[in-house]
Amino acid sequence: MNHTPDLRPRRRITGMSAILLPFLADGSVDWAAFEAHVVRTHDAGLTPAVNMDTGYVQLLDAATATGVLDRTSALTGGRFVAGAFVADSPGDRHDELALLRAAHAIAERGGTPVVFPSHGLGALSEADWVAAHATVGREIGSFIGFELGAMFVPYGRIVGLQTYQALMEIPQCIGAKHSSLSRQLEWDRLRVRDEVRPDFMVLTGNDLAIDMVMWGSDYLLGLSTFAPAEFAMRDRLWLAGDPAFHELDDLLQYLGQFTFRPPVPAYRHDAAMWFHLRGWATGGATPIGVARRPESDRDVLADILRRLETWA
């Protein structure tokens, strides 16, 4: 039977924001814009999440991915999370050592690894999938799990609820990002969390339903990279019991519904255009191979930005 948890008014929300990695027109990383956005996000009170899908982790070479970690660690004093990503191909076996190396690179810089989905990890049985995460916990320490729907990446995976509970029971797993874009699946996880481990963070990745925080989710969102200060303001309004929360949430959700429409991965091009409109980057460039939006999106984004600026 489907079940909707009770609302959690005046709850302090933990916000993590997946950082867009801006690019220049010549195909190089706009490091100045990246560093400014890490600081902007950190100063807003959100935890920067780097080398995630929003940061094109699948497209980065090793030197760039390491540069992202080094710069983020220096700018945040080690208060960040990052995707522990293994680049593999369909049919590859799970590479345990590669995952541990990726997680260790994050942990040694003070960050918390987010176990990023991969072909090999996704092909495991559910029991072996849990065991692979338990190995990360034993060898590395604290980490965050990650369920990612196939609408984001072809090797994404949403596990069964019993498997999710088994992940939750790994003591080093402090939370898990859930990106199915399904309210019901997330509500189910919140119910199990409340029954089994109340301190566990269900980190919504539902950019189409960012109000999941009202029912007890925290968040690790790509959408919040568009507006970290405004997301932080929204969270403070919820804590204060201010009904203005709903008006600001509605506007941010409109931005999410527009930018995360199919094909979902093209939201990153909208984010790049948004950064240009906000003066956060010199242009709207993305890496080669990233799904693109029509240039007409700029007019809609500019209208949303004008509305959002009234909240400043």
Secondary structure by P-SEA (a helix, b strand, c coil): cccccccccccbbbbbbbcccccccccccaaaaaaaaaaaaaaacbbbbccccccccccccaaaaaaaaaaaaaaccccbbbbbbbbbcccccccaaaaaaaaaaaaaacbbbccccccccccccaaaaaaaaaaaaaccccbbbbbbcccccccbbbbcaaaaaaaaacccccbbbbccccaaaaaaaaaaaaaccccccccccccccccccccbbbbbcccccccaaaaaaaaaaaaacccaaaaaaaaaaaaaaaaacccccaaaaaaaaaaaaaccccccccccccccccccaaaaaaaaaaaaaccc
